[in-house]
Amino acid sequence: MSPALDERDRIRAAMARILDGTPERSNGALTIVALAVEADVPRNALTQRHLDLKNDFYERVKARGGTPDVEARLRKRVVELKKTIANKNDEITQLRADVQGFLAENTRLTLENQELRDVLSGNKANVTPLRPTPNPDR
């Protein structure tokens, strides 16, 4: 697939919009991916066909002295959210373990309750416990 005739112009215009902080199509990040989205070109147009424009973009970003405030805030928020997710995953693991314990205790109490009801009602249990009978010879 051959590149569009106006591809370089679109890349230059997208560079200007991103660096001015007025992106129209992308999130405005100072990355080649955002530049490609903003210029409406495939990423390989910047990494293979127009290396000079890619290098120019990176030089201009470097000259600005860092990332914009919006991007820094978003990156910080991503870190916070990853910590929250890790904490929630730990909590879910603990709750799953607790559920197993509660199920076992519920089963035990249900059986004990049934035994007590049988004793109170005078009904004999379906199962007769095996107890050693006294041996008169001993």
FIZA-471055 format. One record per residue: residue number from 1; residue in three letters; x, y, z of N, C-alpha, C in turn. Coordinates in nm, 2 decimals. Example, Ala and Ser with C-alpha at 12.3 -4.5 7.8 and 13.67 -1.06 7.14 Angstrom:
<site nr="1" rest="Ala" n_c1="1.32" n_c2="-0.57" n_c3="0.78" ca_c1="1.23" ca_c2="-0.45" ca_c3="0.78" c_c1="1.32" c_c2="-0.33" c_c3="0.78"/>
<site nr="2" rest="Ser" n_c1="1.28" n_c2="-0.22" n_c3="0.71" ca_c1="1.37" ca_c2="-0.11" ca_c3="0.71" c_c1="1.29" c_c2="0.00" c_c3="0.79"/>
! end
This chain:
<site nr="1" rest="Met" n_c1="0.08" n_c2="-0.12" n_c3="0.00" ca_c1="0.00" ca_c2="0.00" ca_c3="0.00" c_c1="0.09" c_c2="0.12" c_c3="0.00"/>
<site nr="2" rest="Ser" n_c1="0.07" n_c2="0.21" n_c3="-0.09" ca_c1="0.15" ca_c2="0.33" ca_c3="-0.10" c_c1="0.09" c_c2="0.44" c_c3="-0.01"/>
<site nr="3" rest="Pro" n_c1="0.18" n_c2="0.52" n_c3="0.04" ca_c1="0.14" ca_c2="0.63" ca_c3="0.13" c_c1="0.06" c_c2="0.74" c_c3="0.05"/>
<site nr="4" rest="Ala" n_c1="-0.03" n_c2="0.80" n_c3="0.12" ca_c1="-0.11" ca_c2="0.91" ca_c3="0.06" c_c1="-0.01" c_c2="1.03" c_c3="0.03"/>
<site nr="5" rest="Leu" n_c1="-0.05" n_c2="1.10" n_c3="-0.07" ca_c1="0.04" ca_c2="1.22" ca_c3="-0.11" c_c1="0.05" c_c2="1.32" c_c3="0.00"/>
<site nr="6" rest="Asp" n_c1="-0.05" n_c2="1.34" n_c3="0.08" ca_c1="-0.05" ca_c2="1.45" ca_c3="0.18" c_c1="-0.01" c_c2="1.39" c_c3="0.32"/>
<site nr="7" rest="Glu" n_c1="0.05" n_c2="1.27" n_c3="0.32" ca_c1="0.08" ca_c2="1.21" ca_c3="0.45" c_c1="0.18" c_c2="1.29" c_c3="0.53"/>
<site nr="8" rest="Arg" n_c1="0.28" n_c2="1.34" n_c3="0.47" ca_c1="0.38" ca_c2="1.42" ca_c3="0.54" c_c1="0.32" c_c2="1.55" c_c3="0.59"/>
<site nr="9" rest="Asp" n_c1="0.23" n_c2="1.61" n_c3="0.51" ca_c1="0.17" ca_c2="1.74" ca_c3="0.56" c_c1="0.08" c_c2="1.71" c_c3="0.68"/>
<site nr="10" rest="Arg" n_c1="0.00" n_c2="1.60" n_c3="0.67" ca_c1="-0.08" ca_c2="1.56" ca_c3="0.78" c_c1="0.00" c_c2="1.53" c_c3="0.91"/>
<site nr="11" rest="Ile" n_c1="0.11" n_c2="1.47" n_c3="0.89" ca_c1="0.20" ca_c2="1.44" ca_c3="1.01" c_c1="0.25" c_c2="1.57" c_c3="1.07"/>
<site nr="12" rest="Arg" n_c1="0.29" n_c2="1.66" n_c3="0.99" ca_c1="0.34" ca_c2="1.79" ca_c3="1.04" c_c1="0.23" c_c2="1.87" c_c3="1.11"/>
<site nr="13" rest="Ala" n_c1="0.11" n_c2="1.87" n_c3="1.05" ca_c1="-0.01" ca_c2="1.94" ca_c3="1.11" c_c1="-0.04" c_c2="1.87" c_c3="1.25"/>
<site nr="14" rest="Ala" n_c1="-0.04" n_c2="1.74" n_c3="1.25" ca_c1="-0.07" ca_c2="1.67" ca_c3="1.37" c_c1="0.03" c_c2="1.70" c_c3="1.48"/>
<site nr="15" rest="Met" n_c1="0.16" n_c2="1.71" n_c3="1.44" ca_c1="0.27" ca_c2="1.74" ca_c3="1.53" c_c1="0.24" c_c2="1.88" c_c3="1.60"/>
<site nr="16" rest="Ala" n_c1="0.21" n_c2="1.97" n_c3="1.51" ca_c1="0.18" ca_c2="2.11" ca_c3="1.56" c_c1="0.06" c_c2="2.11" c_c3="1.66"/>
<site nr="17" rest="Arg" n_c1="-0.05" n_c2="2.04" n_c3="1.63" ca_c1="-0.16" ca_c2="2.03" ca_c3="1.72" c_c1="-0.13" c_c2="1.97" c_c3="1.85"/>
<site nr="18" rest="Ile" n_c1="-0.05" n_c2="1.86" n_c3="1.85" ca_c1="-0.02" ca_c2="1.79" ca_c3="1.97" c_c1="0.07" c_c2="1.88" c_c3="2.06"/>
<site nr="19" rest="Leu" n_c1="0.17" n_c2="1.93" n_c3="1.99" ca_c1="0.27" ca_c2="2.02" ca_c3="2.07" c_c1="0.20" c_c2="2.15" c_c3="2.12"/>
<site nr="20" rest="Asp" n_c1="0.10" n_c2="2.19" n_c3="2.05" ca_c1="0.02" ca_c2="2.31" ca_c3="2.10" c_c1="-0.08" c_c2="2.27" c_c3="2.21"/>
<site nr="21" rest="Gly" n_c1="-0.10" n_c2="2.14" n_c3="2.23" ca_c1="-0.20" ca_c2="2.10" ca_c3="2.32" c_c1="-0.34" c_c2="2.10" c_c3="2.28"/>
<site nr="22" rest="Thr" n_c1="-0.36" n_c2="2.10" n_c3="2.14" ca_c1="-0.50" ca_c2="2.10" ca_c3="2.09" c_c1="-0.52" c_c2="1.98" c_c3="1.99"/>
<site nr="23" rest="Pro" n_c1="-0.51" n_c2="1.86" n_c3="2.04" ca_c1="-0.53" ca_c2="1.75" ca_c3="1.96" c_c1="-0.68" c_c2="1.74" c_c3="1.92"/>
<site nr="24" rest="Glu" n_c1="-0.70" n_c2="1.68" n_c3="1.80" ca_c1="-0.84" ca_c2="1.67" ca_c3="1.75" c_c1="-0.88" c_c2="1.52" c_c3="1.75"/>
<site nr="25" rest="Arg" n_c1="-0.79" n_c2="1.43" n_c3="1.72" ca_c1="-0.82" ca_c2="1.29" ca_c3="1.71" c_c1="-0.76" c_c2="1.20" c_c3="1.82"/>
<site nr="26" rest="Ser" n_c1="-0.65" n_c2="1.24" n_c3="1.87" ca_c1="-0.58" ca_c2="1.16" ca_c3="1.97" c_c1="-0.60" c_c2="1.21" c_c3="2.11"/>
<site nr="27" rest="Asn" n_c1="-0.53" n_c2="1.14" n_c3="2.21" ca_c1="-0.54" ca_c2="1.18" ca_c3="2.35" c_c1="-0.43" c_c2="1.29" c_c3="2.38"/>
<site nr="28" rest="Gly" n_c1="-0.35" n_c2="1.33" n_c3="2.28" ca_c1="-0.26" ca_c2="1.44" ca_c3="2.30" c_c1="-0.13" c_c2="1.40" c_c3="2.36"/>
<site nr="29" rest="Ala" n_c1="-0.11" n_c2="1.27" n_c3="2.39" ca_c1="0.02" ca_c2="1.22" ca_c3="2.45" c_c1="0.13" c_c2="1.25" c_c3="2.35"/>
<site nr="30" rest="Leu" n_c1="0.25" n_c2="1.27" n_c3="2.41" ca_c1="0.37" ca_c2="1.30" ca_c3="2.33" c_c1="0.44" c_c2="1.17" c_c3="2.29"/>
<site nr="31" rest="Thr" n_c1="0.36" n_c2="1.09" n_c3="2.22" ca_c1="0.41" ca_c2="0.96" ca_c3="2.17" c_c1="0.39" c_c2="0.95" c_c3="2.02"/>
<site nr="32" rest="Ile" n_c1="0.46" n_c2="0.86" n_c3="1.96" ca_c1="0.45" ca_c2="0.83" ca_c3="1.82" c_c1="0.31" c_c2="0.77" c_c3="1.79"/>
<site nr="33" rest="Val" n_c1="0.26" n_c2="0.69" n_c3="1.88" ca_c1="0.13" ca_c2="0.63" ca_c3="1.86" c_c1="0.02" c_c2="0.74" c_c3="1.85"/>
<site nr="34" rest="Ala" n_c1="0.03" n_c2="0.84" n_c3="1.95" ca_c1="-0.07" ca_c2="0.95" ca_c3="1.95" c_c1="-0.05" c_c2="1.03" c_c3="1.82"/>
<site nr="35" rest="Leu" n_c1="0.07" n_c2="1.05" n_c3="1.78" ca_c1="0.10" ca_c2="1.13" ca_c3="1.66" c_c1="0.04" c_c2="1.06" c_c3="1.54"/>
<site nr="36" rest="Ala" n_c1="0.05" n_c2="0.93" n_c3="1.53" ca_c1="0.00" ca_c2="0.86" ca_c3="1.42" c_c1="-0.15" c_c2="0.87" c_c3="1.42"/>
<site nr="37" rest="Val" n_c1="-0.22" n_c2="0.85" n_c3="1.53" ca_c1="-0.36" ca_c2="0.86" ca_c3="1.54" c_c1="-0.40" c_c2="1.00" c_c3="1.50"/>
<site nr="38" rest="Glu" n_c1="-0.33" n_c2="1.10" n_c3="1.55" ca_c1="-0.37" ca_c2="1.24" ca_c3="1.52" c_c1="-0.36" c_c2="1.27" c_c3="1.38"/>
<site nr="39" rest="Ala" n_c1="-0.25" n_c2="1.22" n_c3="1.31" ca_c1="-0.23" ca_c2="1.24" ca_c3="1.17" c_c1="-0.32" c_c2="1.15" c_c3="1.08"/>
<site nr="40" rest="Asp" n_c1="-0.38" n_c2="1.05" n_c3="1.14" ca_c1="-0.46" ca_c2="0.95" ca_c3="1.07" c_c1="-0.38" c_c2="0.88" c_c3="0.97"/>
<site nr="41" rest="Val" n_c1="-0.26" n_c2="0.83" n_c3="1.02" ca_c1="-0.17" ca_c2="0.75" ca_c3="0.94" c_c1="-0.13" c_c2="0.62" c_c3="1.02"/>
<site nr="42" rest="Pro" n_c1="-0.09" n_c2="0.52" n_c3="0.95" ca_c1="-0.05" ca_c2="0.40" ca_c3="1.03" c_c1="0.08" c_c2="0.43" c_c3="1.11"/>
<site nr="43" rest="Arg" n_c1="0.10" n_c2="0.37" n_c3="1.22" ca_c1="0.22" ca_c2="0.40" ca_c3="1.30" c_c1="0.35" c_c2="0.37" c_c3="1.22"/>
<site nr="44" rest="Asn" n_c1="0.35" n_c2="0.27" n_c3="1.13" ca_c1="0.47" ca_c2="0.24" ca_c3="1.06" c_c1="0.50" c_c2="0.35" c_c3="0.96"/>
<site nr="45" rest="Ala" n_c1="0.41" n_c2="0.44" n_c3="0.93" ca_c1="0.44" ca_c2="0.55" ca_c3="0.85" c_c1="0.55" c_c2="0.64" c_c3="0.92"/>
<site nr="46" rest="Leu" n_c1="0.54" n_c2="0.64" n_c3="1.05" ca_c1="0.64" ca_c2="0.72" ca_c3="1.12" c_c1="0.77" c_c2="0.64" c_c3="1.16"/>
<site nr="47" rest="Thr" n_c1="0.75" n_c2="0.51" n_c3="1.18" ca_c1="0.87" ca_c2="0.43" ca_c3="1.22" c_c1="0.94" c_c2="0.37" c_c3="1.10"/>
<site nr="48" rest="Gln" n_c1="0.89" n_c2="0.38" n_c3="0.98" ca_c1="0.96" ca_c2="0.32" ca_c3="0.86" c_c1="0.97" c_c2="0.42" c_c3="0.75"/>
<site nr="49" rest="Arg" n_c1="0.86" n_c2="0.49" n_c3="0.71" ca_c1="0.87" ca_c2="0.58" ca_c3="0.59" c_c1="0.92" c_c2="0.72" c_c3="0.62"/>
<site nr="50" rest="His" n_c1="0.88" n_c2="0.78" n_c3="0.74" ca_c1="0.91" ca_c2="0.92" ca_c3="0.76" c_c1="0.99" c_c2="0.93" c_c3="0.89"/>
<site nr="51" rest="Leu" n_c1="1.10" n_c2="0.86" n_c3="0.90" ca_c1="1.19" ca_c2="0.87" ca_c3="1.02" c_c1="1.23" c_c2="1.01" c_c3="1.05"/>
<site nr="52" rest="Asp" n_c1="1.25" n_c2="1.09" n_c3="0.95" ca_c1="1.29" ca_c2="1.23" ca_c3="0.98" c_c1="1.19" c_c2="1.30" c_c3="1.06"/>
<site nr="53" rest="Leu" n_c1="1.06" n_c2="1.28" n_c3="1.03" ca_c1="0.95" ca_c2="1.35" ca_c3="1.10" c_c1="0.94" c_c2="1.29" c_c3="1.24"/>
<site nr="54" rest="Lys" n_c1="0.96" n_c2="1.16" n_c3="1.25" ca_c1="0.95" ca_c2="1.10" ca_c3="1.39" c_c1="1.06" c_c2="1.16" c_c3="1.47"/>
<site nr="55" rest="Asn" n_c1="1.18" n_c2="1.16" n_c3="1.42" ca_c1="1.30" ca_c2="1.22" ca_c3="1.49" c_c1="1.28" c_c2="1.36" c_c3="1.53"/>
<site nr="56" rest="Asp" n_c1="1.22" n_c2="1.44" n_c3="1.44" ca_c1="1.19" ca_c2="1.58" ca_c3="1.46" c_c1="1.09" c_c2="1.59" c_c3="1.57"/>
<site nr="57" rest="Phe" n_c1="0.99" n_c2="1.51" n_c3="1.57" ca_c1="0.89" ca_c2="1.51" ca_c3="1.68" c_c1="0.95" c_c2="1.49" c_c3="1.81"/>
<site nr="58" rest="Tyr" n_c1="1.03" n_c2="1.38" n_c3="1.82" ca_c1="1.10" ca_c2="1.35" ca_c3="1.95" c_c1="1.19" c_c2="1.46" c_c3="1.99"/>
<site nr="59" rest="Glu" n_c1="1.26" n_c2="1.53" n_c3="1.90" ca_c1="1.35" ca_c2="1.64" ca_c3="1.94" c_c1="1.27" c_c2="1.75" c_c3="1.99"/>
<site nr="60" rest="Arg" n_c1="1.15" n_c2="1.78" n_c3="1.93" ca_c1="1.07" ca_c2="1.89" ca_c3="1.98" c_c1="1.01" c_c2="1.86" c_c3="2.12"/>
<site nr="61" rest="Val" n_c1="0.97" n_c2="1.73" n_c3="2.14" ca_c1="0.92" ca_c2="1.69" ca_c3="2.27" c_c1="1.03" c_c2="1.71" c_c3="2.37"/>
<site nr="62" rest="Lys" n_c1="1.15" n_c2="1.66" n_c3="2.34" ca_c1="1.26" ca_c2="1.67" ca_c3="2.43" c_c1="1.30" c_c2="1.82" c_c3="2.46"/>
<site nr="63" rest="Ala" n_c1="1.29" n_c2="1.90" n_c3="2.37" ca_c1="1.31" ca_c2="2.05" ca_c3="2.39" c_c1="1.21" c_c2="2.11" c_c3="2.48"/>
<site nr="64" rest="Arg" n_c1="1.09" n_c2="2.06" n_c3="2.48" ca_c1="0.99" ca_c2="2.11" ca_c3="2.57" c_c1="1.02" c_c2="2.08" c_c3="2.72"/>
<site nr="65" rest="Gly" n_c1="1.10" n_c2="1.98" n_c3="2.74" ca_c1="1.14" ca_c2="1.94" ca_c3="2.88" c_c1="1.05" c_c2="1.85" c_c3="2.95"/>
<site nr="66" rest="Gly" n_c1="0.98" n_c2="1.76" n_c3="2.88" ca_c1="0.91" ca_c2="1.66" ca_c3="2.96" c_c1="0.77" c_c2="1.64" c_c3="2.91"/>
<site nr="67" rest="Thr" n_c1="0.69" n_c2="1.57" n_c3="2.99" ca_c1="0.56" ca_c2="1.54" ca_c3="2.96" c_c1="0.46" c_c2="1.65" c_c3="3.01"/>
<site nr="68" rest="Pro" n_c1="0.35" n_c2="1.66" n_c3="2.94" ca_c1="0.25" ca_c2="1.76" ca_c3="2.99" c_c1="0.19" c_c2="1.72" c_c3="3.12"/>
<site nr="69" rest="Asp" n_c1="0.13" n_c2="1.82" n_c3="3.19" ca_c1="0.07" ca_c2="1.79" ca_c3="3.32" c_c1="-0.05" c_c2="1.69" c_c3="3.31"/>
<site nr="70" rest="Val" n_c1="-0.12" n_c2="1.69" n_c3="3.20" ca_c1="-0.24" ca_c2="1.60" ca_c3="3.18" c_c1="-0.18" c_c2="1.46" c_c3="3.18"/>
<site nr="71" rest="Glu" n_c1="-0.08" n_c2="1.44" n_c3="3.10" ca_c1="-0.02" ca_c2="1.30" ca_c3="3.09" c_c1="0.04" c_c2="1.26" c_c3="3.22"/>
<site nr="72" rest="Ala" n_c1="0.10" n_c2="1.34" n_c3="3.29" ca_c1="0.16" ca_c2="1.31" ca_c3="3.42" c_c1="0.05" c_c2="1.27" c_c3="3.52"/>
<site nr="73" rest="Arg" n_c1="-0.06" n_c2="1.35" n_c3="3.52" ca_c1="-0.17" ca_c2="1.32" ca_c3="3.61" c_c1="-0.23" c_c2="1.18" c_c3="3.58"/>
<site nr="74" rest="Leu" n_c1="-0.25" n_c2="1.16" n_c3="3.45" ca_c1="-0.30" ca_c2="1.03" ca_c3="3.41" c_c1="-0.21" c_c2="0.91" c_c3="3.44"/>
<site nr="75" rest="Arg" n_c1="-0.09" n_c2="0.93" n_c3="3.43" ca_c1="0.01" ca_c2="0.82" ca_c3="3.46" c_c1="0.00" c_c2="0.79" c_c3="3.61"/>
<site nr="76" rest="Lys" n_c1="0.00" n_c2="0.90" n_c3="3.69" ca_c1="-0.01" ca_c2="0.88" ca_c3="3.84" c_c1="-0.14" c_c2="0.81" c_c3="3.87"/>
<site nr="77" rest="Arg" n_c1="-0.25" n_c2="0.85" n_c3="3.81" ca_c1="-0.38" ca_c2="0.78" ca_c3="3.84" c_c1="-0.38" c_c2="0.64" c_c3="3.80"/>
<site nr="78" rest="Val" n_c1="-0.31" n_c2="0.60" n_c3="3.69" ca_c1="-0.30" ca_c2="0.46" ca_c3="3.65" c_c1="-0.23" c_c2="0.38" c_c3="3.76"/>
<site nr="79" rest="Val" n_c1="-0.12" n_c2="0.44" n_c3="3.81" ca_c1="-0.05" ca_c2="0.37" ca_c3="3.92" c_c1="-0.14" c_c2="0.35" c_c3="4.04"/>
<site nr="80" rest="Glu" n_c1="-0.21" n_c2="0.45" n_c3="4.08" ca_c1="-0.31" ca_c2="0.44" ca_c3="4.19" c_c1="-0.41" c_c2="0.33" c_c3="4.16"/>
<site nr="81" rest="Leu" n_c1="-0.46" n_c2="0.33" n_c3="4.04" ca_c1="-0.57" ca_c2="0.23" ca_c3="4.01" c_c1="-0.51" c_c2="0.09" c_c3="4.01"/>
<site nr="82" rest="Lys" n_c1="-0.39" n_c2="0.07" n_c3="3.97" ca_c1="-0.33" ca_c2="-0.06" ca_c3="3.97" c_c1="-0.31" c_c2="-0.11" c_c3="4.11"/>
<site nr="83" rest="Lys" n_c1="-0.27" n_c2="-0.01" n_c3="4.21" ca_c1="-0.26" ca_c2="-0.05" ca_c3="4.35" c_c1="-0.40" c_c2="-0.09" c_c3="4.40"/>
<site nr="84" rest="Thr" n_c1="-0.50" n_c2="-0.01" n_c3="4.36" ca_c1="-0.64" ca_c2="-0.04" ca_c3="4.41" c_c1="-0.68" c_c2="-0.18" c_c3="4.36"/>
<site nr="85" rest="Ile" n_c1="-0.65" n_c2="-0.21" n_c3="4.24" ca_c1="-0.69" ca_c2="-0.34" ca_c3="4.18" c_c1="-0.62" c_c2="-0.45" c_c3="4.26"/>
<site nr="86" rest="Ala" n_c1="-0.49" n_c2="-0.43" n_c3="4.28" ca_c1="-0.41" ca_c2="-0.54" ca_c3="4.36" c_c1="-0.47" c_c2="-0.56" c_c3="4.50"/>
<site nr="87" rest="Asn" n_c1="-0.51" n_c2="-0.45" n_c3="4.56" ca_c1="-0.57" ca_c2="-0.46" ca_c3="4.70" c_c1="-0.70" c_c2="-0.53" c_c3="4.69"/>
<site nr="88" rest="Lys" n_c1="-0.78" n_c2="-0.50" n_c3="4.59" ca_c1="-0.91" ca_c2="-0.56" ca_c3="4.57" c_c1="-0.90" c_c2="-0.71" c_c3="4.54"/>
<site nr="89" rest="Asn" n_c1="-0.80" n_c2="-0.75" n_c3="4.46" ca_c1="-0.77" ca_c2="-0.89" ca_c3="4.43" c_c1="-0.73" c_c2="-0.96" c_c3="4.55"/>
<site nr="90" rest="Asp" n_c1="-0.65" n_c2="-0.90" n_c3="4.64" ca_c1="-0.62" ca_c2="-0.97" ca_c3="4.77" c_c1="-0.74" c_c2="-0.99" c_c3="4.86"/>
<site nr="91" rest="Glu" n_c1="-0.82" n_c2="-0.89" n_c3="4.86" ca_c1="-0.95" ca_c2="-0.89" ca_c3="4.94" c_c1="-1.04" c_c2="-1.00" c_c3="4.88"/>
<site nr="92" rest="Ile" n_c1="-1.05" n_c2="-1.01" n_c3="4.75" ca_c1="-1.13" ca_c2="-1.12" ca_c3="4.69" c_c1="-1.08" c_c2="-1.26" c_c3="4.73"/>
<site nr="93" rest="Thr" n_c1="-0.95" n_c2="-1.27" n_c3="4.72" ca_c1="-0.89" ca_c2="-1.40" ca_c3="4.76" c_c1="-0.92" c_c2="-1.44" c_c3="4.90"/>
<site nr="94" rest="Gln" n_c1="-0.91" n_c2="-1.34" n_c3="4.99" ca_c1="-0.94" ca_c2="-1.36" ca_c3="5.13" c_c1="-1.09" c_c2="-1.40" c_c3="5.15"/>
<site nr="95" rest="Leu" n_c1="-1.17" n_c2="-1.33" n_c3="5.08" ca_c1="-1.32" ca_c2="-1.35" ca_c3="5.10" c_c1="-1.35" c_c2="-1.49" c_c3="5.04"/>
<site nr="96" rest="Arg" n_c1="-1.29" n_c2="-1.54" n_c3="4.94" ca_c1="-1.31" ca_c2="-1.67" ca_c3="4.89" c_c1="-1.27" c_c2="-1.78" c_c3="4.99"/>
<site nr="97" rest="Ala" n_c1="-1.16" n_c2="-1.75" n_c3="5.05" ca_c1="-1.12" ca_c2="-1.85" ca_c3="5.16" c_c1="-1.22" c_c2="-1.85" c_c3="5.27"/>
<site nr="98" rest="Asp" n_c1="-1.26" n_c2="-1.73" n_c3="5.31" ca_c1="-1.36" ca_c2="-1.72" ca_c3="5.42" c_c1="-1.49" c_c2="-1.79" c_c3="5.38"/>
<site nr="99" rest="Val" n_c1="-1.53" n_c2="-1.78" n_c3="5.26" ca_c1="-1.66" ca_c2="-1.85" ca_c3="5.22" c_c1="-1.64" c_c2="-2.00" c_c3="5.24"/>
<site nr="100" rest="Gln" n_c1="-1.53" n_c2="-2.06" n_c3="5.20" ca_c1="-1.51" ca_c2="-2.20" ca_c3="5.22" c_c1="-1.52" c_c2="-2.24" c_c3="5.37"/>
<site nr="101" rest="Gly" n_c1="-1.46" n_c2="-2.16" n_c3="5.45" ca_c1="-1.47" ca_c2="-2.19" ca_c3="5.60" c_c1="-1.62" c_c2="-2.18" c_c3="5.65"/>
<site nr="102" rest="Phe" n_c1="-1.69" n_c2="-2.08" n_c3="5.60" ca_c1="-1.83" ca_c2="-2.06" ca_c3="5.64" c_c1="-1.92" c_c2="-2.17" c_c3="5.59"/>
<site nr="103" rest="Leu" n_c1="-1.89" n_c2="-2.22" n_c3="5.47" ca_c1="-1.97" ca_c2="-2.33" ca_c3="5.42" c_c1="-1.94" c_c2="-2.46" c_c3="5.50"/>
<site nr="104" rest="Ala" n_c1="-1.82" n_c2="-2.49" n_c3="5.54" ca_c1="-1.79" ca_c2="-2.60" ca_c3="5.62" c_c1="-1.86" c_c2="-2.59" c_c3="5.76"/>
<site nr="105" rest="Glu" n_c1="-1.85" n_c2="-2.47" n_c3="5.82" ca_c1="-1.91" ca_c2="-2.45" ca_c3="5.95" c_c1="-2.07" c_c2="-2.46" c_c3="5.94"/>
<site nr="106" rest="Asn" n_c1="-2.12" n_c2="-2.41" n_c3="5.83" ca_c1="-2.27" ca_c2="-2.42" ca_c3="5.81" c_c1="-2.31" c_c2="-2.57" c_c3="5.80"/>
<site nr="107" rest="Thr" n_c1="-2.23" n_c2="-2.65" n_c3="5.73" ca_c1="-2.26" ca_c2="-2.79" ca_c3="5.71" c_c1="-2.26" c_c2="-2.86" c_c3="5.85"/>
<site nr="108" rest="Arg" n_c1="-2.15" n_c2="-2.83" n_c3="5.93" ca_c1="-2.14" ca_c2="-2.89" ca_c3="6.06" c_c1="-2.26" c_c2="-2.86" c_c3="6.15"/>
<site nr="109" rest="Leu" n_c1="-2.29" n_c2="-2.73" n_c3="6.15" ca_c1="-2.40" ca_c2="-2.68" ca_c3="6.23" c_c1="-2.54" c_c2="-2.74" c_c3="6.19"/>
<site nr="110" rest="Thr" n_c1="-2.56" n_c2="-2.76" n_c3="6.06" ca_c1="-2.68" ca_c2="-2.82" ca_c3="6.01" c_c1="-2.69" c_c2="-2.96" c_c3="6.05"/>
<site nr="111" rest="Leu" n_c1="-2.58" n_c2="-3.04" n_c3="6.05" ca_c1="-2.58" ca_c2="-3.18" ca_c3="6.09" c_c1="-2.61" c_c2="-3.18" c_c3="6.24"/>
<site nr="112" rest="Glu" n_c1="-2.54" n_c2="-3.10" n_c3="6.32" ca_c1="-2.56" ca_c2="-3.09" ca_c3="6.47" c_c1="-2.71" c_c2="-3.06" c_c3="6.50"/>
<site nr="113" rest="Asn" n_c1="-2.76" n_c2="-2.96" n_c3="6.43" ca_c1="-2.90" ca_c2="-2.92" ca_c3="6.45" c_c1="-3.00" c_c2="-3.04" c_c3="6.42"/>
<site nr="114" rest="Gln" n_c1="-2.97" n_c2="-3.11" n_c3="6.32" ca_c1="-3.06" ca_c2="-3.23" ca_c3="6.28" c_c1="-3.05" c_c2="-3.33" c_c3="6.39"/>
<site nr="115" rest="Glu" n_c1="-2.93" n_c2="-3.36" n_c3="6.44" ca_c1="-2.91" ca_c2="-3.45" ca_c3="6.55" c_c1="-2.99" c_c2="-3.41" c_c3="6.67"/>
<site nr="116" rest="Leu" n_c1="-2.98" n_c2="-3.28" n_c3="6.71" ca_c1="-3.06" ca_c2="-3.23" ca_c3="6.82" c_c1="-3.21" c_c2="-3.24" c_c3="6.81"/>
<site nr="117" rest="Arg" n_c1="-3.25" n_c2="-3.22" n_c3="6.69" ca_c1="-3.40" ca_c2="-3.23" ca_c3="6.66" c_c1="-3.44" c_c2="-3.37" c_c3="6.67"/>
<site nr="118" rest="Asp" n_c1="-3.36" n_c2="-3.46" n_c3="6.62" ca_c1="-3.39" ca_c2="-3.61" ca_c3="6.63" c_c1="-3.40" c_c2="-3.65" c_c3="6.78"/>
<site nr="119" rest="Val" n_c1="-3.31" n_c2="-3.60" n_c3="6.86" ca_c1="-3.31" ca_c2="-3.63" ca_c3="7.01" c_c1="-3.43" c_c2="-3.58" c_c3="7.07"/>
<site nr="120" rest="Leu" n_c1="-3.47" n_c2="-3.45" n_c3="7.04" ca_c1="-3.59" ca_c2="-3.39" ca_c3="7.10" c_c1="-3.72" c_c2="-3.46" c_c3="7.06"/>
<site nr="121" rest="Ser" n_c1="-3.72" n_c2="-3.50" n_c3="6.94" ca_c1="-3.85" ca_c2="-3.56" ca_c3="6.88" c_c1="-3.86" c_c2="-3.70" c_c3="6.92"/>
<site nr="122" rest="Gly" n_c1="-3.76" n_c2="-3.76" n_c3="6.97" ca_c1="-3.76" ca_c2="-3.90" ca_c3="7.01" c_c1="-3.75" c_c2="-4.00" c_c3="6.89"/>
<site nr="123" rest="Asn" n_c1="-3.73" n_c2="-3.95" n_c3="6.77" ca_c1="-3.71" ca_c2="-4.03" ca_c3="6.66" c_c1="-3.57" c_c2="-4.09" c_c3="6.66"/>
<site nr="124" rest="Lys" n_c1="-3.56" n_c2="-4.21" n_c3="6.62" ca_c1="-3.43" ca_c2="-4.27" ca_c3="6.61" c_c1="-3.36" c_c2="-4.22" c_c3="6.48"/>
<site nr="125" rest="Ala" n_c1="-3.23" n_c2="-4.21" n_c3="6.49" ca_c1="-3.16" ca_c2="-4.17" ca_c3="6.37" c_c1="-3.15" c_c2="-4.28" c_c3="6.27"/>
<site nr="126" rest="Asn" n_c1="-3.13" n_c2="-4.24" n_c3="6.15" ca_c1="-3.12" ca_c2="-4.34" ca_c3="6.04" c_c1="-2.99" c_c2="-4.42" c_c3="6.05"/>
<site nr="127" rest="Val" n_c1="-2.90" n_c2="-4.37" n_c3="6.13" ca_c1="-2.77" ca_c2="-4.44" ca_c3="6.14" c_c1="-2.76" c_c2="-4.47" c_c3="6.29"/>
<site nr="128" rest="Thr" n_c1="-2.73" n_c2="-4.60" n_c3="6.32" ca_c1="-2.70" ca_c2="-4.64" ca_c3="6.46" c_c1="-2.56" c_c2="-4.64" c_c3="6.48"/>
<site nr="129" rest="Pro" n_c1="-2.51" n_c2="-4.57" n_c3="6.58" ca_c1="-2.37" ca_c2="-4.56" ca_c3="6.61" c_c1="-2.32" c_c2="-4.70" c_c3="6.66"/>
<site nr="130" rest="Leu" n_c1="-2.21" n_c2="-4.74" n_c3="6.62" ca_c1="-2.15" ca_c2="-4.86" ca_c3="6.66" c_c1="-2.07" c_c2="-4.84" c_c3="6.78"/>
<site nr="131" rest="Arg" n_c1="-2.12" n_c2="-4.90" n_c3="6.89" ca_c1="-2.05" ca_c2="-4.89" ca_c3="7.02" c_c1="-2.01" c_c2="-5.03" c_c3="7.06"/>
<site nr="132" rest="Pro" n_c1="-1.90" n_c2="-5.04" n_c3="7.12" ca_c1="-1.86" ca_c2="-5.18" ca_c3="7.17" c_c1="-1.96" c_c2="-5.23" c_c3="7.28"/>
<site nr="133" rest="Thr" n_c1="-2.01" n_c2="-5.35" n_c3="7.26" ca_c1="-2.10" ca_c2="-5.40" ca_c3="7.37" c_c1="-2.01" c_c2="-5.46" c_c3="7.48"/>
<site nr="134" rest="Pro" n_c1="-2.06" n_c2="-5.45" n_c3="7.60" ca_c1="-1.99" ca_c2="-5.51" ca_c3="7.71" c_c1="-1.98" c_c2="-5.66" c_c3="7.69"/>
<site nr="135" rest="Asn" n_c1="-1.86" n_c2="-5.71" n_c3="7.71" ca_c1="-1.84" ca_c2="-5.86" ca_c3="7.70" c_c1="-1.83" c_c2="-5.92" c_c3="7.84"/>
<site nr="136" rest="Pro" n_c1="-1.93" n_c2="-6.01" n_c3="7.88" ca_c1="-1.94" ca_c2="-6.06" ca_c3="8.01" c_c1="-1.82" c_c2="-6.15" c_c3="8.05"/>
<site nr="137" rest="Asp" n_c1="-1.74" n_c2="-6.20" n_c3="7.95" ca_c1="-1.63" ca_c2="-6.29" ca_c3="7.98" c_c1="-1.51" c_c2="-6.21" c_c3="8.02"/>
<site nr="138" rest="Arg" n_c1="-1.51" n_c2="-6.09" n_c3="8.01" ca_c1="-1.39" ca_c2="-6.01" ca_c3="8.04" c_c1="-1.40" c_c2="-5.95" c_c3="8.17"/>
! end
